[in-house]
């Protein structure tokens, strides 16, 4: 978990004394009913302090342990995400959340996909499957949001229950199975005004045979290409039978070639295209995918998806399953995800944009991924465990770390991380025309 970065004296329940003083000062000026936005900001600072420390005495951690962990994980996700969207749709609340949480420190800014992003840390695919709350999530401090996985046709996914928390491991176990409302639904949502860069992660429908998988990815690309800031081909989820077999380069070559052509037909604006790989690939297979991506002129790789390796888990096998009943995300994935990133960067250098995901829980983790060659970093499980102010704290800690290491160093992997990430030559050229016109 991310530790609270506040070095100020701690008061009641570990909240910085200064935060309590700000609340108290506002309360003296009038009743709570007329508490102005600055007072609300002070209260939110207290909430951030309460949810930010590792200590189990903090309010969010207690609430998570005593309440949320006793409720079905998917139900909690649905209710919490729905509440977040409702609050963000309220202009005053949404503006306050943005004021509190949006990354403002210029040292965090990165350039990727032809755009300047406010932070190199984004939200991985899987949280907002149907592009229903990307603005609300961006308001919480994410530098970008990847929605999906979206399939051409709607599908219900695997039977419930299909999502479990593994708190002993700082992990989640899921066998969701690409549950979503389909590409047409996502396209309508993404045509609305947006406040952040939005990537779209696409996959195949469960009933589509592996030999016809390319047609599903092509249909999804044609439907969503015009409204995506970048597109990710997901061939690495363990929860759709036969999907990971598509990572074989002999199969993947034809699939990616067809998707690239479909994107060219779908949008007059070139759309950056990436592929997402799994951590259970052998080193030789990782190298083969990297060579293929370079050969085809794609823009990057997302590494990595969830793992089926449960050997290091502390959680009981009765819960996890043997073999695991789904993909594992979070801290157990961290080491292999980093190894894959380092291997990819050693092979492709700065010729591809690399997005690192898997086991990122702290600013130090982000720093480590940047040092290893990542242009951007994504989180998912840490956000579930860390609560709504997780990104606010993470961005502050990352800014502090970047300043300690030196402002905007330009060294490549192996030296200080680059807070302003270099674009790949293909991405910079492709995005010269700017972002999607629709929904802006």
Kinemage of the C-alpha trace (Angstrom):
@kinemage 1
@onewidth
@group {chain A} dominant
@subgroup {mainchain}
@vectorlist {calphas} color= white
{ca unk a 1} P 0.000 0.000 0.000
{ca unk a 2} L 0.986 3.596 -0.421
{ca unk a 3} L 2.162 5.240 2.748
{ca unk a 4} L 0.995 8.716 3.683
{ca unk a 5} L 3.613 11.220 2.610
{ca unk a 6} L 2.687 13.840 5.172
{ca unk a 7} L 5.585 14.703 7.436
{ca unk a 8} L 3.501 17.112 9.500
{ca unk a 9} L 2.621 16.228 13.094
{ca unk a 10} L -0.189 13.689 13.289
{ca unk a 11} L -3.259 14.470 15.335
{ca unk a 12} L -6.470 12.566 15.941
{ca unk a 13} L -6.492 9.150 14.167
{ca unk a 14} L -3.186 9.965 12.494
{ca unk a 15} L -4.569 12.910 10.502
{ca unk a 16} L -2.118 15.832 10.094
{ca unk a 17} L -2.741 18.490 12.750
{ca unk a 18} L -2.802 21.231 10.139
{ca unk a 19} L -5.731 19.583 8.374
{ca unk a 20} L -7.756 19.567 11.603
{ca unk a 21} L -6.906 23.232 12.174
{ca unk a 22} L -8.218 24.127 8.745
{ca unk a 23} L -11.505 22.350 9.433
{ca unk a 24} L -11.819 23.896 12.890
{ca unk a 25} L -11.142 27.379 11.507
{ca unk a 26} L -13.903 26.971 8.938
{ca unk a 27} L -16.343 25.600 11.500
{ca unk a 28} L -15.847 28.672 13.751
{ca unk a 29} L -17.038 30.901 10.886
{ca unk a 30} L -20.429 29.266 10.661
{ca unk a 31} L -22.482 26.098 10.913
{ca unk a 32} L -21.624 23.018 8.914
{ca unk a 33} L -24.523 23.679 6.577
{ca unk a 34} L -22.738 26.741 5.210
{ca unk a 35} L -19.291 25.217 5.128
{ca unk a 36} L -17.731 26.624 1.959
{ca unk a 37} L -15.595 24.844 -0.589
{ca unk a 38} L -12.389 25.602 1.276
{ca unk a 39} L -13.793 23.970 4.375
{ca unk a 40} L -14.874 21.013 2.286
{ca unk a 41} L -11.369 20.843 0.909
{ca unk a 42} L -10.020 20.751 4.436
{ca unk a 43} L -12.391 17.931 5.305
{ca unk a 44} L -11.267 16.085 2.206
{ca unk a 45} L -7.662 16.553 3.275
{ca unk a 46} L -8.606 14.872 6.521
{ca unk a 47} L -10.253 12.059 4.602
{ca unk a 48} L -7.152 11.713 2.466
{ca unk a 49} L -5.036 11.531 5.580
{ca unk a 50} L -7.353 8.982 7.113
{ca unk a 51} L -7.176 6.750 4.057
{ca unk a 52} L -3.518 7.220 3.251
{ca unk a 53} L -1.443 5.385 5.828
{ca unk a 54} L -0.583 1.723 5.985
{ca unk a 55} L -1.836 1.489 9.540
{ca unk a 56} L -4.986 -0.583 9.967
{ca unk a 57} L -6.223 2.159 12.338
{ca unk a 58} L -7.013 4.481 9.442
{ca unk a 59} L -10.654 4.916 8.582
{ca unk a 60} L -10.558 3.619 5.032
{ca unk a 61} L -8.548 0.552 5.903
{ca unk a 62} L -10.895 -0.202 8.780
{ca unk a 63} L -13.908 0.308 6.544
{ca unk a 64} L -12.362 -1.932 3.914
{ca unk a 65} L -11.542 -4.689 6.401
{ca unk a 66} L -14.674 -4.556 8.521
{ca unk a 67} L -17.285 -3.756 5.886
{ca unk a 68} L -16.191 -4.079 2.264
{ca unk a 69} L -14.369 -7.383 2.704
{ca unk a 70} L -17.571 -8.907 4.076
{ca unk a 71} L -19.544 -8.011 0.947
{ca unk a 72} L -19.355 -9.570 -2.537
{ca unk a 73} L -16.484 -7.910 -4.397
{ca unk a 74} L -18.332 -7.401 -7.685
{ca unk a 75} L -21.379 -5.930 -5.931
{ca unk a 76} L -19.180 -3.480 -4.030
{ca unk a 77} L -17.475 -2.475 -7.270
{ca unk a 78} L -20.780 -1.874 -9.019
{ca unk a 79} L -22.253 0.195 -6.172
{ca unk a 80} L -19.098 2.226 -5.501
{ca unk a 81} L -18.525 2.944 -9.180
{ca unk a 82} L -22.150 3.965 -9.606
{ca unk a 83} L -21.914 6.332 -6.647
{ca unk a 84} L -18.707 7.816 -8.023
{ca unk a 85} L -20.389 8.521 -11.356
{ca unk a 86} L -23.376 10.153 -9.684
{ca unk a 87} L -21.172 12.396 -7.557
{ca unk a 88} L -18.978 13.357 -10.514
{ca unk a 89} L -22.071 14.285 -12.525
{ca unk a 90} L -22.943 16.889 -9.885
{ca unk a 91} L -21.102 20.018 -11.113
{ca unk a 92} L -20.082 21.358 -7.706
{ca unk a 93} L -18.927 17.990 -6.403
{ca unk a 94} L -17.115 17.129 -9.608
{ca unk a 95} L -15.310 20.464 -9.590
{ca unk a 96} L -14.290 19.975 -5.962
{ca unk a 97} L -12.976 16.472 -6.631
{ca unk a 98} L -10.945 17.745 -9.581
{ca unk a 99} L -9.576 20.605 -7.498
{ca unk a 100} L -8.535 18.200 -4.782
{ca unk a 101} L -7.294 15.238 -6.782
{ca unk a 102} L -6.265 16.261 -10.290
{ca unk a 103} L -2.465 16.192 -10.690
{ca unk a 104} L -1.254 19.775 -11.034
{ca unk a 105} L 2.476 19.498 -10.397
{ca unk a 106} L 4.292 20.176 -13.700
{ca unk a 107} L 7.012 17.676 -12.816
{ca unk a 108} L 4.500 14.867 -13.352
{ca unk a 109} L 3.657 15.792 -16.932
{ca unk a 110} L 4.534 13.324 -19.664
{ca unk a 111} L 4.081 13.346 -23.399
{ca unk a 112} L 2.685 10.237 -25.073
{ca unk a 113} L 0.322 9.454 -27.930
{ca unk a 114} L 0.848 12.979 -29.229
{ca unk a 115} L -0.648 14.464 -26.060
{ca unk a 116} L 0.619 15.953 -22.837
{ca unk a 117} L -0.719 13.960 -19.882
{ca unk a 118} L -0.887 15.384 -16.341
{ca unk a 119} L 0.640 12.217 -14.834
{ca unk a 120} L 2.356 9.081 -16.150
{ca unk a 121} L 0.048 6.911 -14.014
{ca unk a 122} L -3.259 5.738 -15.458
{ca unk a 123} L -5.997 3.235 -14.701
{ca unk a 124} L -5.726 -0.189 -16.313
{ca unk a 125} L -8.503 -1.831 -18.290
{ca unk a 126} L -11.049 -3.853 -16.350
{ca unk a 127} L -12.369 -1.234 -13.946
{ca unk a 128} L -14.554 0.703 -16.401
{ca unk a 129} L -15.560 -2.047 -18.803
{ca unk a 130} L -18.261 -0.086 -20.647
{ca unk a 131} L -16.756 3.422 -20.752
{ca unk a 132} L -19.371 4.649 -18.278
{ca unk a 133} L -17.246 6.616 -15.825
{ca unk a 134} L -13.957 7.610 -17.418
{ca unk a 135} L -14.412 11.306 -16.595
{ca unk a 136} L -15.175 10.517 -12.943
{ca unk a 137} L -12.047 8.348 -12.771
{ca unk a 138} L -9.905 11.009 -14.418
{ca unk a 139} L -11.171 13.479 -11.801
{ca unk a 140} L -9.661 11.263 -9.085
{ca unk a 141} L -6.168 11.928 -10.427
{ca unk a 142} L -5.466 9.370 -13.137
{ca unk a 143} L -3.311 10.708 -15.947
{ca unk a 144} L -5.242 8.590 -18.434
{ca unk a 145} L -7.878 5.854 -18.368
{ca unk a 146} L -8.073 2.622 -20.359
{ca unk a 147} L -11.633 1.304 -20.718
{ca unk a 148} L -12.741 -2.219 -21.602
{ca unk a 149} L -12.247 -4.957 -22.390
{ca unk a 150} L -14.884 -4.313 -25.069
{ca unk a 151} L -16.066 -7.042 -27.439
{ca unk a 152} L -17.961 -6.550 -30.717
{ca unk a 153} L -21.204 -7.956 -29.306
{ca unk a 154} L -22.593 -7.696 -25.760
{ca unk a 155} L -21.923 -10.685 -23.518
{ca unk a 156} L -22.603 -11.493 -19.852
{ca unk a 157} L -19.197 -12.926 -19.006
{ca unk a 158} L -18.595 -15.925 -16.788
{ca unk a 159} L -21.062 -17.038 -14.071
{ca unk a 160} L -20.965 -15.335 -10.677
{ca unk a 161} L -19.184 -15.305 -8.312
{ca unk a 162} L -16.238 -14.295 -10.467
{ca unk a 163} L -14.275 -11.742 -8.447
{ca unk a 164} L -12.508 -12.320 -5.115
{ca unk a 165} L -10.218 -10.295 -2.885
{ca unk a 166} L -7.010 -11.892 -1.619
{ca unk a 167} L -6.027 -9.402 1.128
{ca unk a 168} L -3.304 -11.650 2.526
{ca unk a 169} L -1.529 -11.262 -0.806
{ca unk a 170} L -2.540 -7.704 -1.737
{ca unk a 171} L -4.222 -9.230 -4.759
{ca unk a 172} L -7.452 -9.811 -6.637
{ca unk a 173} L -8.605 -12.997 -8.330
{ca unk a 174} L -10.995 -12.620 -11.237
{ca unk a 175} L -12.601 -14.735 -13.926
{ca unk a 176} L -14.870 -12.008 -15.284
{ca unk a 177} L -14.749 -13.190 -18.893
{ca unk a 178} L -15.089 -9.887 -20.786
{ca unk a 179} L -18.557 -9.003 -19.457
{ca unk a 180} L -19.597 -5.839 -21.319
{ca unk a 181} L -22.411 -4.208 -23.312
{ca unk a 182} L -20.614 -4.362 -26.642
{ca unk a 183} L -18.708 -2.040 -28.936
{ca unk a 184} L -21.699 0.029 -30.104
{ca unk a 185} L -22.595 0.879 -26.499
{ca unk a 186} L -19.010 1.874 -25.703
{ca unk a 187} L -18.794 3.981 -28.853
{ca unk a 188} L -21.868 5.980 -27.820
{ca unk a 189} L -20.358 6.602 -24.384
{ca unk a 190} L -16.981 7.602 -25.798
{ca unk a 191} L -18.588 10.086 -28.185
{ca unk a 192} L -19.325 12.309 -25.202
{ca unk a 193} L -17.057 15.067 -23.974
{ca unk a 194} L -14.079 13.708 -22.080
{ca unk a 195} L -11.545 15.238 -19.711
{ca unk a 196} L -8.640 12.840 -20.193
{ca unk a 197} L -6.877 10.640 -22.700
{ca unk a 198} L -8.921 7.444 -23.082
{ca unk a 199} L -7.546 4.174 -24.384
{ca unk a 200} L -9.832 1.338 -25.484
{ca unk a 201} L -8.989 -2.300 -24.785
{ca unk a 202} L -10.693 -4.754 -27.170
{ca unk a 203} L -11.166 -8.521 -27.197
{ca unk a 204} L -13.096 -11.285 -28.910
{ca unk a 205} L -16.481 -12.670 -27.982
{ca unk a 206} L -16.415 -15.950 -26.108
{ca unk a 207} L -18.468 -17.844 -28.697
{ca unk a 208} L -16.199 -16.823 -31.583
{ca unk a 209} L -13.880 -19.705 -32.561
{ca unk a 210} L -10.172 -18.985 -32.301
{ca unk a 211} L -9.752 -19.345 -36.057
{ca unk a 212} L -12.217 -16.475 -36.566
{ca unk a 213} L -10.872 -14.294 -33.759
{ca unk a 214} L -9.352 -11.731 -36.114
{ca unk a 215} L -12.801 -10.837 -37.431
{ca unk a 216} L -13.936 -9.890 -33.908
{ca unk a 217} L -10.942 -7.634 -33.322
{ca unk a 218} L -11.472 -6.032 -36.732
{ca unk a 219} L -15.136 -5.316 -35.966
{ca unk a 220} L -14.244 -3.811 -32.605
{ca unk a 221} L -11.522 -1.662 -34.178
{ca unk a 222} L -13.844 -0.431 -36.907
{ca unk a 223} L -16.519 0.476 -34.372
{ca unk a 224} L -14.271 2.128 -31.799
{ca unk a 225} L -11.312 3.444 -33.760
{ca unk a 226} L -12.824 6.861 -34.334
{ca unk a 227} L -13.423 7.489 -30.608
{ca unk a 228} L -10.268 5.920 -29.136
{ca unk a 229} L -7.151 7.889 -28.250
{ca unk a 230} L -5.316 4.577 -28.529
{ca unk a 231} L -6.405 0.966 -29.031
{ca unk a 232} L -5.122 -2.124 -27.197
{ca unk a 233} L -5.527 -5.637 -28.613
{ca unk a 234} L -6.077 -7.922 -25.622
{ca unk a 235} L -4.907 -11.448 -26.452
{ca unk a 236} L -3.738 -12.243 -22.923
{ca unk a 237} L -6.713 -12.665 -20.587
{ca unk a 238} L -6.805 -16.132 -18.997
{ca unk a 239} L -10.591 -16.024 -18.641
{ca unk a 240} L -11.628 -16.548 -22.269
{ca unk a 241} L -10.868 -20.067 -23.531
{ca unk a 242} L -8.188 -20.129 -26.219
{ca unk a 243} L -7.457 -16.408 -26.080
{ca unk a 244} L -3.842 -16.676 -24.935
{ca unk a 245} L -3.070 -18.980 -27.841
{ca unk a 246} L -3.482 -15.943 -30.084
{ca unk a 247} L -0.136 -14.663 -28.739
{ca unk a 248} L 1.637 -17.199 -30.929
{ca unk a 249} L 3.385 -14.910 -33.410
{ca unk a 250} L 2.295 -16.970 -36.426
{ca unk a 251} L -1.327 -16.292 -35.469
{ca unk a 252} L -0.759 -12.836 -34.010
{ca unk a 253} L 0.898 -11.488 -37.160
{ca unk a 254} L -2.225 -11.861 -39.274
{ca unk a 255} L -4.520 -10.645 -36.500
{ca unk a 256} L -2.574 -7.455 -35.801
{ca unk a 257} L -2.128 -6.735 -39.507
{ca unk a 258} L -5.893 -6.877 -40.031
{ca unk a 259} L -6.597 -4.689 -36.989
{ca unk a 260} L -4.084 -2.098 -38.160
{ca unk a 261} L -5.786 -1.970 -41.555
{ca unk a 262} L -9.200 -1.701 -39.896
{ca unk a 263} L -8.081 1.276 -37.832
{ca unk a 264} L -6.877 3.015 -40.983
{ca unk a 265} L -10.323 2.542 -42.527
{ca unk a 266} L -12.187 3.567 -39.371
{ca unk a 267} L -10.519 6.887 -38.711
{ca unk a 268} L -8.911 9.597 -40.804
{ca unk a 269} L -6.767 10.242 -37.744
{ca unk a 270} L -4.131 7.555 -37.241
{ca unk a 271} L -4.910 5.666 -34.016
{ca unk a 272} L -1.968 4.320 -31.963
{ca unk a 273} L -2.165 0.531 -31.746
{ca unk a 274} L -0.739 -1.594 -28.918
{ca unk a 275} L -0.945 -5.240 -27.881
{ca unk a 276} L -1.333 -6.500 -24.302
{ca unk a 277} L 0.638 -9.605 -23.334
{ca unk a 278} L 0.513 -11.952 -20.379
{ca unk a 279} L 3.198 -12.454 -17.717
{ca unk a 280} L 3.206 -16.220 -18.108
{ca unk a 281} L 4.847 -16.068 -21.537
{ca unk a 282} L 8.346 -17.500 -21.738
{ca unk a 283} L 11.195 -15.057 -22.262
{ca unk a 284} L 11.576 -16.328 -25.822
{ca unk a 285} L 7.871 -15.680 -26.497
{ca unk a 286} L 8.167 -12.156 -25.085
{ca unk a 287} L 11.076 -11.507 -27.439
{ca unk a 288} L 9.101 -12.898 -30.367
{ca unk a 289} L 6.140 -10.601 -29.680
{ca unk a 290} L 8.451 -7.600 -29.378
{ca unk a 291} L 10.071 -8.437 -32.729
{ca unk a 292} L 6.647 -8.786 -34.328
{ca unk a 293} L 5.387 -5.465 -32.976
{ca unk a 294} L 8.470 -3.746 -34.394
{ca unk a 295} L 8.077 -5.575 -37.709
{ca unk a 296} L 4.460 -4.501 -38.111
{ca unk a 297} L 5.074 -0.908 -37.061
{ca unk a 298} L 2.759 -0.909 -34.065
{ca unk a 299} L 3.119 1.763 -31.428
{ca unk a 300} L 3.673 -0.173 -28.242
{ca unk a 301} L 3.077 -3.004 -25.800
{ca unk a 302} L 1.100 -3.176 -22.551
{ca unk a 303} L 2.852 -5.520 -20.116
{ca unk a 304} L 1.313 -7.333 -18.392
{ca unk a 305} L -2.121 -8.896 -17.905
{ca unk a 306} L -3.063 -11.104 -14.934
{ca unk a 307} L -1.175 -14.286 -14.082
{ca unk a 308} L -2.142 -17.908 -13.475
{ca unk a 309} L 0.939 -18.478 -11.310
{ca unk a 310} L -0.326 -18.977 -7.744
{ca unk a 311} L 2.766 -20.591 -6.261
{ca unk a 312} L 3.676 -17.661 -4.004
{ca unk a 313} L 0.174 -16.940 -2.706
{ca unk a 314} L -0.601 -17.045 1.005
{ca unk a 315} L -4.354 -17.232 0.457
{ca unk a 316} L -5.927 -20.676 0.938
{ca unk a 317} L -6.108 -22.950 -2.079
{ca unk a 318} L -9.803 -23.524 -1.395
{ca unk a 319} L -10.356 -19.873 -2.318
{ca unk a 320} L -7.837 -19.563 -5.141
{ca unk a 321} L -8.373 -22.951 -6.743
{ca unk a 322} L -5.773 -25.390 -8.018
{ca unk a 323} L -5.189 -24.468 -10.758
{ca unk a 324} L -6.372 -20.891 -10.094
{ca unk a 325} L -9.972 -20.298 -11.075
{ca unk a 326} L -9.025 -16.997 -12.760
{ca unk a 327} L -6.348 -14.378 -13.304
{ca unk a 328} L -4.400 -12.960 -10.346
{ca unk a 329} L -3.553 -9.258 -10.181
{ca unk a 330} L -1.740 -7.153 -7.598
{ca unk a 331} L 1.430 -7.654 -5.617
{ca unk a 332} L 2.083 -11.309 -6.606
{ca unk a 333} L 2.426 -10.079 -10.181
{ca unk a 334} L 4.956 -7.327 -9.470
{ca unk a 335} L 8.212 -9.218 -9.924
{ca unk a 336} L 7.337 -10.922 -13.205
{ca unk a 337} L 5.722 -7.778 -14.617
{ca unk a 338} L 8.932 -5.872 -13.950
{ca unk a 339} L 11.028 -8.655 -15.492
{ca unk a 340} L 8.951 -8.579 -18.674
{ca unk a 341} L 9.234 -4.778 -18.851
{ca unk a 342} L 13.000 -4.884 -18.454
{ca unk a 343} L 13.276 -7.556 -21.138
{ca unk a 344} L 11.084 -5.606 -23.544
{ca unk a 345} L 12.993 -2.377 -23.037
{ca unk a 346} L 16.334 -4.092 -23.493
{ca unk a 347} L 15.084 -5.303 -26.862
{ca unk a 348} L 13.126 -2.331 -28.218
{ca unk a 349} L 14.814 0.596 -26.417
{ca unk a 350} L 12.841 3.753 -27.243
{ca unk a 351} L 11.360 2.477 -30.480
{ca unk a 352} L 8.106 1.480 -28.777
{ca unk a 353} L 5.879 2.991 -26.111
{ca unk a 354} L 5.790 0.617 -23.146
{ca unk a 355} L 2.947 0.687 -20.621
{ca unk a 356} L 3.786 -1.242 -17.450
{ca unk a 357} L 1.017 -2.720 -15.306
{ca unk a 358} L 0.987 -5.347 -12.581
{ca unk a 359} L 1.748 -5.008 -8.878
{ca unk a 360} L 2.185 -1.225 -8.820
{ca unk a 361} L 1.176 0.003 -5.354
{ca unk a 362} L 3.380 2.999 -4.554
{ca unk a 363} L 5.306 5.928 -5.975
{ca unk a 364} L 8.478 3.893 -5.541
{ca unk a 365} L 6.928 1.173 -7.708
{ca unk a 366} L 6.128 3.748 -10.392
{ca unk a 367} L 9.665 5.103 -10.190
{ca unk a 368} L 11.062 1.589 -10.592
{ca unk a 369} L 8.966 1.029 -13.730
{ca unk a 370} L 10.062 4.346 -15.215
{ca unk a 371} L 13.671 3.451 -14.558
{ca unk a 372} L 13.117 0.087 -16.230
{ca unk a 373} L 11.922 1.746 -19.431
{ca unk a 374} L 8.172 2.323 -19.077
{ca unk a 375} L 6.739 5.391 -20.724
{ca unk a 376} L 3.491 5.086 -18.794
{ca unk a 377} L 2.372 3.018 -15.792
{ca unk a 378} L -1.064 1.652 -14.901
{ca unk a 379} L -2.631 0.618 -11.603
{ca unk a 380} L -5.761 -1.388 -10.783
{ca unk a 381} L -5.608 -3.565 -7.669
{ca unk a 382} L -3.861 -0.849 -5.643
{ca unk a 383} L -6.747 1.507 -6.404
{ca unk a 384} L -9.242 -1.068 -5.098
{ca unk a 385} L -7.289 -1.497 -1.867
{ca unk a 386} L -6.207 2.141 -1.558
{ca unk a 387} L -9.540 3.906 -1.913
{ca unk a 388} L -10.721 7.032 -3.742
{ca unk a 389} L -7.823 9.235 -2.619
{ca unk a 390} L -5.197 6.724 -3.707
{ca unk a 391} L -4.140 8.638 -6.826
{ca unk a 392} L -4.043 11.946 -4.985
{ca unk a 393} L -1.496 10.505 -2.584
{ca unk a 394} L 0.409 8.595 -5.256
{ca unk a 395} L 0.862 11.654 -7.480
{ca unk a 396} L 2.111 13.718 -4.551
{ca unk a 397} L 4.587 11.043 -3.538
{ca unk a 398} L 5.774 10.577 -7.112
{ca unk a 399} L 6.327 14.311 -7.548
{ca unk a 400} L 8.370 14.355 -4.355
{ca unk a 401} L 10.426 11.381 -5.546
{ca unk a 402} L 11.081 12.997 -8.932
{ca unk a 403} L 12.300 16.153 -7.222
{ca unk a 404} L 14.626 14.191 -4.974
{ca unk a 405} L 16.102 12.503 -8.028
{ca unk a 406} L 16.334 15.696 -10.095
{ca unk a 407} L 13.776 17.528 -12.199
{ca unk a 408} L 13.029 16.129 -15.630
{ca unk a 409} L 16.161 14.007 -16.144
{ca unk a 410} L 16.458 12.650 -19.668
{ca unk a 411} L 18.488 9.514 -18.990
{ca unk a 412} L 17.307 6.237 -20.485
{ca unk a 413} L 16.482 3.107 -18.492
{ca unk a 414} L 19.159 2.197 -16.012
{ca unk a 415} L 19.574 5.827 -14.983
{ca unk a 416} L 17.121 8.333 -13.521
{ca unk a 417} L 13.582 8.015 -14.841
{ca unk a 418} L 12.236 10.439 -17.388
{ca unk a 419} L 9.287 12.416 -15.997
{ca unk a 420} L 8.639 13.745 -19.493
{ca unk a 421} L 8.492 10.575 -21.556
{ca unk a 422} L 9.769 10.558 -25.085
{ca unk a 423} L 7.315 9.515 -27.754
{ca unk a 424} L 8.140 6.784 -30.176
{ca unk a 425} L 8.911 8.165 -33.643
{ca unk a 426} L 5.838 6.471 -35.122
{ca unk a 427} L 3.518 7.815 -32.429
{ca unk a 428} L 4.821 11.365 -32.706
{ca unk a 429} L 4.385 11.283 -36.471
{ca unk a 430} L 0.952 9.690 -36.369
{ca unk a 431} L -0.472 12.068 -33.789
{ca unk a 432} L 0.632 15.271 -35.431
{ca unk a 433} L -2.989 15.693 -36.546
{ca unk a 434} L -4.214 15.771 -32.923
{ca unk a 435} L -6.710 13.843 -30.779
{ca unk a 436} L -10.125 12.537 -31.867
{ca unk a 437} L -12.538 15.257 -32.860
{ca unk a 438} L -15.560 13.359 -31.557
{ca unk a 439} L -16.501 13.813 -27.930
{ca unk a 440} L -14.243 16.809 -27.391
